[in-house]
Amino acid sequence: MAAFAYKAYAADGRARSGRVEAESRQRAVAQLRLDGLQVFAIEAAAEAIPFWRRDLLGRDRVNDAARIAFLKEFGTLVAAGLTVDRALRLVERQASGALKPIIADVLERVVGGASLSRAMASHPQAFPADMVDILRAGEATGTLVDVLASLTASIERRDAVRRHLSSALIYPALLVLMAIGTLVMIVGVLVPALAPLFEGSGREPPFAIRAAGALGAGLSAGWPFLLAGTAALALGLAQTWRKPGFAAGRSRLALRLPLLRSIVVGVELGRICRVLGTLLQAEVPIPDAVAATRPLANNRIFRQALDEAGRRLTEGGTLASGLSSLKAYAPSTLNLIASGEQVNRLGSVLIHAAEMHETQTRQRIDRLLALITPLVTIAIGGLIGGLIVSVMGAILSVGQLAQ
C-alpha cells in the first residue's frame, strides 16, 4: 500500500485535502470518488514514510542500487524495441517495494501524455535532477537508449567508488571506536578507582591521571551544554551547507588540500568525461550534452566551468576553450579535449579520458587509505599505550610508598 496526498472538492463545493492509502494512484482516485470527492490533484506522499524506517534502517528509500536495477531493466526493454509505457509496465512488476508505487505513478503520467523525464521529475527523491536532465536530453535528440546506458554506467561507477570507500574505511573506523571505548573505560572507571590511592600518600597523581580526571569531571558537569552546542552546530551546518557562498568555499578548499585535491579532480573529471563522451557518441549536440552533464558536477568550480563552456559553445567557441578555467587542475585532459576536437573524435577521446581518471582515482584512494590505516594504528596505540604506562607507573609508585 502506498500513501497519496490529495486535493479535492466535496459535494458541498468546499475544498478538502488529506492522505489516502491505496495500491495505485487510480485506485486512490476511485476510492475518493466513492466518498463523494472530486479529485483535482493527487501525488505520491513520499514524506509519509516514518523517518526511522527511511533514514535509520534504510527501508522504503530509493538508493543507487535500486536506480541501477531500474535503469538496467528499463534500458534493456527499450533497446529491444518496446515502447516506454510497455517497458514501464514490465519493470513495475519486479520493482522493489520502495520503487514500485513510484514507477506506477510514472507509468500513469506517461500514459496520460507526459514525457518520461517530466513524469520522473515529479519524484525528486527517487530520480535526482541530474538524472532527469540527462534523460530529457536523450528524449530531445532521439538517443534515449544510448543515454540510458550511459547513465547506468555512470551511476554504477559512482556506487562502486562509494562501496570501495566504505569497505576500506571499516578497519580504521573500528580502530577509532576501540580507542574511544578504551579511553572511556580509563576516564570513567580506572581513573576514579586510582585517584583515592594518592590521597594522603604525599605524592601528586601523574599528569595522565590528573588530565583524565579533569576531563571526566568536565564532561559530567557540562554534558548538557556540550550536547546542546553540538546539536546547534550540526543544525547550523545543515542550514548553510548548500548555500552558494558556503558551497563555493567548500569547493575551493577541497581543491587546495594536497591529498584531497587529486581525488576530487579525478572523480569530477571522470564522471563528466564519461557522460559527456557517451552523449556525444550518441550524436547528442555538444551544447545539449554539456547542459545535461552540468548537474553531475558536485564541485561548484567544475559546474561553473561547464556553464562557461556552454556559453562559449553557443558563441561558436570550442569545448576546450570553454573549460580553460580547469587548466590549473587537469592540463593534460584539456589537451586531449583540444586534440579530439581537431580530429573530430571528441566522444571517443572523452571516454578515454574518463577511463584514465577513473583508474588513477581508484589507485590514489587505495594509496591514501593504505597510508591512513598504519598512521591511525600508530597514533591510537601510542595514545593508549602512554596512558597505560602512566597508570601502571602510578600504581607501582603507590605500592612502593605503601611498603
Stockholm file with secondary structure:
# STOCKHOLM 1.0

chainA/1-403         MAAFAYKAYAADGRARSGRVEAESRQRAVAQLRLDGLQVFAIEAAAEAIPFWRRDLLGRDRVNDAARIAFLKEFGTLVAAGLTVDRALRLVERQASGALKPIIADVLERVVGGASLSRAMASHPQAFPADMVDILRAGEATGTLVDVLASLTASIERRDAVRRHLSSALIYPALLVLMAIGTLVMIVGVLVPALAPLFEGSGREPPFAIRAAGALGAGLSAGWPFLLAGTAALALGLAQTWRKPGFAAGRSRLALRLPLLRSIVVGVELGRICRVLGTLLQAEVPIPDAVAATRPLANNRIFRQALDEAGRRLTEGGTLASGLSSLKAYAPSTLNLIASGEQVNRLGSVLIHAAEMHETQTRQRIDRLLALITPLVTIAIGGLIGGLIVSVMGAILSVGQLAQ
#=GR chainA/1-403 SS CEEEEEEEECTTSCEEEEEEEESSHHHHHHHHHHTTCEEEEEEECGGGSCHIIIIISCTTCCCHHHHHHHHHHHHHHHHTTCCHHHHHHHHHHHCCTTTHHHHHHHHHHHHTTCCHHHHHHTCTTTSCHHHHHHHHHHHHHTCHHHHHHHHHHHHHHHHHHHHHHHHHTHHHHHHHHHHHHHHHHIIIIIHHHHGGGGTTTSSCCCHHHHHHHHHHHHHHHHHHHHHHHHHHHHHHHHHHTTSHHHHHHHHHHHTTSHHHHHHHHHHHHHHHHHHHHHHHHTTCCHHHHHHHHGGGCCSHHHHHHHHHHHHHHHTTCCHHHHTGGGTTTCHHHHHHHHHHHHTTCHHHHHHHHHHHHHHHHHHHHHHHHHHHHHHHHHHHHHHHHHHHHHHHHHHHHHHHHHC
#=GC SS_cons         CEEEEEEEECTTSCEEEEEEEESSHHHHHHHHHHTTCEEEEEEECGGGSCHIIIIISCTTCCCHHHHHHHHHHHHHHHHTTCCHHHHHHHHHHHCCTTTHHHHHHHHHHHHTTCCHHHHHHTCTTTSCHHHHHHHHHHHHHTCHHHHHHHHHHHHHHHHHHHHHHHHHTHHHHHHHHHHHHHHHHIIIIIHHHHGGGGTTTSSCCCHHHHHHHHHHHHHHHHHHHHHHHHHHHHHHHHHHTTSHHHHHHHHHHHTTSHHHHHHHHHHHHHHHHHHHHHHHHTTCCHHHHHHHHGGGCCSHHHHHHHHHHHHHHHTTCCHHHHTGGGTTTCHHHHHHHHHHHHTTCHHHHHHHHHHHHHHHHHHHHHHHHHHHHHHHHHHHHHHHHHHHHHHHHHHHHHHHHHC
//
